[in-house]
Amino acid sequence: MGEVVQFMLLRFAIIGGGVLLLVLLVGVLAIALKKAGRYDQAKRFVEPMVRDRLDKRRKRD
């Protein structure tokens, strides 16, 4: 039983670490784009895709 709990905790830690790494990567990317002066350009490029995806999700639910 202890091995199962240990495995579940390890799995949770790996998933949590992956999510944290993804959030950090997105933050670093945003900061790098702001420093390079391309943040607004990237925002204009990504925003329509995100809005479209959210609209599709709202219609599905």
Biopython code that builds the backbone (N, CA, C, O; Angstrom):
import numpy as np
from Bio.PDB.StructureBuilder import StructureBuilder

atoms = [
    (1, "MET", "N", (0.829, -1.198, 0.000)),
    (1, "MET", "CA", (0.000, 0.000, 0.000)),
    (1, "MET", "C", (0.865, 1.251, 0.000)),
    (1, "MET", "O", (0.539, 2.229, -0.673)),
    (2, "GLY", "N", (1.946, 1.229, 0.736)),
    (2, "GLY", "CA", (2.822, 2.388, 0.807)),
    (2, "GLY", "C", (3.468, 2.702, -0.531)),
    (2, "GLY", "O", (3.718, 3.864, -0.849)),
    (3, "GLU", "N", (3.740, 1.657, -1.319)),
    (3, "GLU", "CA", (4.334, 1.868, -2.636)),
    (3, "GLU", "C", (3.367, 2.573, -3.563)),
    (3, "GLU", "O", (3.778, 3.401, -4.376)),
    (4, "VAL", "N", (2.082, 2.255, -3.452)),
    (4, "VAL", "CA", (1.067, 2.884, -4.287)),
    (4, "VAL", "C", (0.958, 4.364, -3.945)),
    (4, "VAL", "O", (0.910, 5.207, -4.840)),
    (5, "VAL", "N", (0.919, 4.681, -2.666)),
    (5, "VAL", "CA", (0.839, 6.072, -2.237)),
    (5, "VAL", "C", (2.076, 6.833, -2.683)),
    (5, "VAL", "O", (1.980, 7.975, -3.133)),
    (6, "GLN", "N", (3.224, 6.209, -2.560)),
    (6, "GLN", "CA", (4.471, 6.846, -2.979)),
    (6, "GLN", "C", (4.456, 7.109, -4.488)),
    (6, "GLN", "O", (4.892, 8.168, -4.940)),
    (7, "PHE", "N", (3.958, 6.149, -5.259)),
    (7, "PHE", "CA", (3.852, 6.324, -6.706)),
    (7, "PHE", "C", (2.912, 7.467, -7.050)),
    (7, "PHE", "O", (3.215, 8.274, -7.929)),
    (8, "MET", "N", (1.767, 7.545, -6.363)),
    (8, "MET", "CA", (0.794, 8.618, -6.626)),
    (8, "MET", "C", (1.388, 9.984, -6.289)),
    (8, "MET", "O", (1.178, 10.946, -7.027)),
    (9, "LEU", "N", (2.124, 10.077, -5.186)),
    (9, "LEU", "CA", (2.762, 11.337, -4.821)),
    (9, "LEU", "C", (3.836, 11.729, -5.839)),
    (9, "LEU", "O", (3.980, 12.905, -6.174)),
    (10, "LEU", "N", (4.570, 10.761, -6.317)),
    (10, "LEU", "CA", (5.591, 11.030, -7.328)),
    (10, "LEU", "C", (4.947, 11.525, -8.618)),
    (10, "LEU", "O", (5.429, 12.468, -9.246)),
    (11, "ARG", "N", (3.869, 10.885, -8.998)),
    (11, "ARG", "CA", (3.144, 11.304, -10.207)),
    (11, "ARG", "C", (2.612, 12.722, -10.054)),
    (11, "ARG", "O", (2.711, 13.527, -10.980)),
    (12, "PHE", "N", (2.052, 13.031, -8.896)),
    (12, "PHE", "CA", (1.546, 14.374, -8.630)),
    (12, "PHE", "C", (2.673, 15.396, -8.686)),
    (12, "PHE", "O", (2.495, 16.486, -9.229)),
    (13, "ALA", "N", (3.819, 15.057, -8.134)),
    (13, "ALA", "CA", (4.967, 15.972, -8.135)),
    (13, "ALA", "C", (5.471, 16.215, -9.556)),
    (13, "ALA", "O", (5.835, 17.340, -9.897)),
    (14, "ILE", "N", (5.495, 15.192, -10.371)),
    (14, "ILE", "CA", (5.954, 15.353, -11.752)),
    (14, "ILE", "C", (4.986, 16.224, -12.542)),
    (14, "ILE", "O", (5.418, 17.102, -13.289)),
    (15, "ILE", "N", (3.693, 15.997, -12.390)),
    (15, "ILE", "CA", (2.695, 16.808, -13.091)),
    (15, "ILE", "C", (2.761, 18.254, -12.609)),
    (15, "ILE", "O", (2.739, 19.178, -13.422)),
    (16, "GLY", "N", (2.842, 18.456, -11.304)),
    (16, "GLY", "CA", (2.944, 19.810, -10.752)),
    (16, "GLY", "C", (4.203, 20.520, -11.224)),
    (16, "GLY", "O", (4.166, 21.710, -11.537)),
    (17, "GLY", "N", (5.307, 19.803, -11.274)),
    (17, "GLY", "CA", (6.555, 20.390, -11.766)),
    (17, "GLY", "C", (6.456, 20.768, -13.226)),
    (17, "GLY", "O", (6.984, 21.802, -13.634)),
    (18, "GLY", "N", (5.792, 19.954, -14.018)),
    (18, "GLY", "CA", (5.596, 20.264, -15.437)),
    (18, "GLY", "C", (4.755, 21.506, -15.638)),
    (18, "GLY", "O", (5.066, 22.341, -16.488)),
    (19, "VAL", "N", (3.691, 21.634, -14.860)),
    (19, "VAL", "CA", (2.832, 22.823, -14.951)),
    (19, "VAL", "C", (3.610, 24.065, -14.524)),
    (19, "VAL", "O", (3.515, 25.108, -15.170)),
    (20, "LEU", "N", (4.367, 23.959, -13.453)),
    (20, "LEU", "CA", (5.174, 25.085, -12.981)),
    (20, "LEU", "C", (6.212, 25.487, -14.024)),
    (20, "LEU", "O", (6.427, 26.675, -14.263)),
    (21, "LEU", "N", (6.844, 24.512, -14.636)),
    (21, "LEU", "CA", (7.828, 24.791, -15.681)),
    (21, "LEU", "C", (7.181, 25.489, -16.873)),
    (21, "LEU", "O", (7.767, 26.411, -17.440)),
    (22, "LEU", "N", (5.994, 25.067, -17.255)),
    (22, "LEU", "CA", (5.275, 25.700, -18.359)),
    (22, "LEU", "C", (4.931, 27.152, -18.037)),
    (22, "LEU", "O", (5.082, 28.028, -18.889)),
    (23, "VAL", "N", (4.473, 27.411, -16.820)),
    (23, "VAL", "CA", (4.138, 28.782, -16.411)),
    (23, "VAL", "C", (5.388, 29.658, -16.418)),
    (23, "VAL", "O", (5.342, 30.797, -16.884)),
    (24, "LEU", "N", (6.481, 29.146, -15.915)),
    (24, "LEU", "CA", (7.737, 29.904, -15.919)),
    (24, "LEU", "C", (8.210, 30.188, -17.341)),
    (24, "LEU", "O", (8.682, 31.287, -17.628)),
    (25, "LEU", "N", (8.088, 29.217, -18.221)),
    (25, "LEU", "CA", (8.495, 29.392, -19.607)),
    (25, "LEU", "C", (7.670, 30.477, -20.296)),
    (25, "LEU", "O", (8.223, 31.308, -21.018)),
    (26, "VAL", "N", (6.370, 30.478, -20.084)),
    (26, "VAL", "CA", (5.506, 31.501, -20.675)),
    (26, "VAL", "C", (5.860, 32.875, -20.114)),
    (26, "VAL", "O", (5.883, 33.855, -20.859)),
    (27, "GLY", "N", (6.135, 32.961, -18.823)),
    (27, "GLY", "CA", (6.527, 34.232, -18.213)),
    (27, "GLY", "C", (7.832, 34.759, -18.769)),
    (27, "GLY", "O", (7.945, 35.947, -19.071)),
    (28, "VAL", "N", (8.818, 33.887, -18.907)),
    (28, "VAL", "CA", (10.105, 34.306, -19.473)),
    (28, "VAL", "C", (9.935, 34.745, -20.916)),
    (28, "VAL", "O", (10.553, 35.719, -21.345)),
    (29, "LEU", "N", (9.112, 34.044, -21.663)),
    (29, "LEU", "CA", (8.859, 34.418, -23.051)),
    (29, "LEU", "C", (8.202, 35.792, -23.137)),
    (29, "LEU", "O", (8.572, 36.604, -23.985)),
    (30, "ALA", "N", (7.234, 36.056, -22.269)),
    (30, "ALA", "CA", (6.568, 37.356, -22.270)),
    (30, "ALA", "C", (7.548, 38.473, -21.924)),
    (30, "ALA", "O", (7.520, 39.535, -22.546)),
    (31, "ILE", "N", (8.401, 38.246, -20.950)),
    (31, "ILE", "CA", (9.390, 39.259, -20.562)),
    (31, "ILE", "C", (10.380, 39.501, -21.697)),
    (31, "ILE", "O", (10.742, 40.645, -21.975)),
    (32, "ALA", "N", (10.815, 38.433, -22.350)),
    (32, "ALA", "CA", (11.756, 38.571, -23.463)),
    (32, "ALA", "C", (11.122, 39.341, -24.615)),
    (32, "ALA", "O", (11.782, 40.165, -25.248)),
    (33, "LEU", "N", (9.852, 39.078, -24.887)),
    (33, "LEU", "CA", (9.168, 39.807, -25.956)),
    (33, "LEU", "C", (9.004, 41.285, -25.609)),
    (33, "LEU", "O", (9.141, 42.149, -26.475)),
    (34, "LYS", "N", (8.712, 41.570, -24.339)),
    (34, "LYS", "CA", (8.589, 42.970, -23.924)),
    (34, "LYS", "C", (9.918, 43.700, -24.060)),
    (34, "LYS", "O", (9.949, 44.839, -24.526)),
    (35, "LYS", "N", (11.010, 43.070, -23.664)),
    (35, "LYS", "CA", (12.322, 43.703, -23.773)),
    (35, "LYS", "C", (12.704, 43.941, -25.227)),
    (35, "LYS", "O", (13.344, 44.942, -25.548)),
    (36, "ALA", "N", (12.315, 43.029, -26.101)),
    (36, "ALA", "CA", (12.648, 43.160, -27.514)),
    (36, "ALA", "C", (11.697, 44.113, -28.232)),
    (36, "ALA", "O", (11.924, 44.462, -29.390)),
    (37, "GLY", "N", (10.634, 44.535, -27.548)),
    (37, "GLY", "CA", (9.683, 45.458, -28.147)),
    (37, "GLY", "C", (8.709, 44.776, -29.090)),
    (37, "GLY", "O", (8.080, 45.443, -29.913)),
    (38, "ARG", "N", (8.572, 43.480, -28.990)),
    (38, "ARG", "CA", (7.681, 42.736, -29.880)),
    (38, "ARG", "C", (6.470, 42.162, -29.152)),
    (38, "ARG", "O", (5.750, 41.332, -29.706)),
    (39, "TYR", "N", (6.245, 42.589, -27.940)),
    (39, "TYR", "CA", (5.134, 42.052, -27.156)),
    (39, "TYR", "C", (3.789, 42.400, -27.799)),
    (39, "TYR", "O", (2.917, 41.540, -27.924)),
    (40, "ASP", "N", (3.624, 43.659, -28.204)),
    (40, "ASP", "CA", (2.360, 44.076, -28.819)),
    (40, "ASP", "C", (2.116, 43.343, -30.133)),
    (40, "ASP", "O", (0.985, 42.965, -30.438)),
    (41, "GLN", "N", (3.173, 43.145, -30.905)),
    (41, "GLN", "CA", (3.048, 42.426, -32.165)),
    (41, "GLN", "C", (2.637, 40.975, -31.913)),
    (41, "GLN", "O", (1.761, 40.452, -32.603)),
    (42, "ALA", "N", (3.250, 40.334, -30.949)),
    (42, "ALA", "CA", (2.908, 38.949, -30.617)),
    (42, "ALA", "C", (1.486, 38.865, -30.068)),
    (42, "ALA", "O", (0.759, 37.915, -30.359)),
    (43, "LYS", "N", (1.094, 39.854, -29.279)),
    (43, "LYS", "CA", (-0.260, 39.879, -28.718)),
    (43, "LYS", "C", (-1.295, 39.988, -29.827)),
    (43, "LYS", "O", (-2.317, 39.303, -29.794)),
    (44, "ARG", "N", (-1.036, 40.848, -30.812)),
    (44, "ARG", "CA", (-1.961, 40.989, -31.942)),
    (44, "ARG", "C", (-2.050, 39.698, -32.755)),
    (44, "ARG", "O", (-3.097, 39.394, -33.326)),
    (45, "PHE", "N", (-0.971, 38.953, -32.808)),
    (45, "PHE", "CA", (-0.950, 37.694, -33.551)),
    (45, "PHE", "C", (-1.694, 36.586, -32.811)),
    (45, "PHE", "O", (-2.417, 35.806, -33.431)),
    (46, "VAL", "N", (-1.525, 36.510, -31.495)),
    (46, "VAL", "CA", (-2.065, 35.408, -30.701)),
    (46, "VAL", "C", (-3.502, 35.650, -30.264)),
    (46, "VAL", "O", (-4.277, 34.701, -30.142)),
    (47, "GLU", "N", (-3.869, 36.903, -30.026)),
    (47, "GLU", "CA", (-5.183, 37.213, -29.464)),
    (47, "GLU", "C", (-6.351, 36.663, -30.278)),
    (47, "GLU", "O", (-7.262, 36.089, -29.681)),
    (48, "PRO", "N", (-6.381, 36.804, -31.609)),
    (48, "PRO", "CA", (-7.518, 36.239, -32.360)),
    (48, "PRO", "C", (-7.631, 34.720, -32.230)),
    (48, "PRO", "O", (-8.738, 34.182, -32.196)),
    (49, "MET", "N", (-6.498, 34.029, -32.159)),
    (49, "MET", "CA", (-6.540, 32.577, -32.012)),
    (49, "MET", "C", (-7.123, 32.184, -30.658)),
    (49, "MET", "O", (-7.920, 31.250, -30.568)),
    (50, "VAL", "N", (-6.730, 32.890, -29.617)),
    (50, "VAL", "CA", (-7.231, 32.588, -28.276)),
    (50, "VAL", "C", (-8.718, 32.893, -28.186)),
    (50, "VAL", "O", (-9.479, 32.109, -27.621)),
    (51, "ARG", "N", (-9.136, 34.025, -28.738)),
    (51, "ARG", "CA", (-10.567, 34.375, -28.720)),
    (51, "ARG", "C", (-11.398, 33.337, -29.471)),
    (51, "ARG", "O", (-12.469, 32.946, -29.007)),
    (52, "ASP", "N", (-10.909, 32.889, -30.630)),
    (52, "ASP", "CA", (-11.620, 31.879, -31.410)),
    (52, "ASP", "C", (-11.747, 30.583, -30.625)),
    (52, "ASP", "O", (-12.809, 29.962, -30.610)),
    (53, "ARG", "N", (-10.664, 30.176, -29.971)),
    (53, "ARG", "CA", (-10.674, 28.938, -29.186)),
    (53, "ARG", "C", (-11.660, 29.053, -28.012)),
    (53, "ARG", "O", (-12.386, 28.104, -27.714)),
    (54, "LEU", "N", (-11.680, 30.225, -27.345)),
    (54, "LEU", "CA", (-12.606, 30.415, -26.225)),
    (54, "LEU", "C", (-14.053, 30.437, -26.697)),
    (54, "LEU", "O", (-14.928, 29.890, -26.026)),
    (55, "ASP", "N", (-14.317, 31.065, -27.845)),
    (55, "ASP", "CA", (-15.681, 31.082, -28.386)),
    (55, "ASP", "C", (-16.157, 29.675, -28.720)),
    (55, "ASP", "O", (-17.303, 29.323, -28.437)),
    (56, "LYS", "N", (-15.287, 28.869, -29.318)),
    (56, "LYS", "CA", (-15.662, 27.474, -29.638)),
    (56, "LYS", "C", (-15.946, 26.695, -28.367)),
    (56, "LYS", "O", (-16.865, 25.877, -28.318)),
    (57, "ARG", "N", (-15.151, 26.955, -27.342)),
    (57, "ARG", "CA", (-15.341, 26.233, -26.078)),
    (57, "ARG", "C", (-16.656, 26.625, -25.409)),
    (57, "ARG", "O", (-17.355, 25.780, -24.851)),
    (58, "ARG", "N", (-16.985, 27.917, -25.470)),
    (58, "ARG", "CA", (-18.235, 28.385, -24.857)),
    (58, "ARG", "C", (-19.441, 27.803, -25.593)),
    (58, "ARG", "O", (-20.431, 27.433, -24.962)),
    (59, "LYS", "N", (-19.367, 27.718, -26.922)),
    (59, "LYS", "CA", (-20.480, 27.161, -27.697)),
    (59, "LYS", "C", (-20.655, 25.676, -27.428)),
    (59, "LYS", "O", (-21.775, 25.166, -27.458)),
    (60, "ARG", "N", (-19.538, 24.969, -27.162)),
    (60, "ARG", "CA", (-19.595, 23.530, -26.902)),
    (60, "ARG", "C", (-20.223, 23.249, -25.544)),
    (60, "ARG", "O", (-20.951, 22.268, -25.386)),
    (61, "ASP", "N", (-19.947, 24.103, -24.564)),
    (61, "ASP", "CA", (-20.473, 23.867, -23.202)),
    (61, "ASP", "C", (-21.879, 24.333, -23.135)),
    (61, "ASP", "O", (-22.514, 24.231, -22.085)),
]
sb = StructureBuilder()
sb.init_structure("model")
sb.init_model(0)
sb.init_chain("A")
sb.init_seg("    ")
for serial, (resi, resn, name, xyz) in enumerate(atoms, 1):
    if name == "N":
        sb.init_residue(resn, " ", resi, " ")
    sb.init_atom(name, np.array(xyz, "f"), 0.0, 1.0, " ", f" {name:<3s}", serial, name[0])
structure = sb.get_structure()
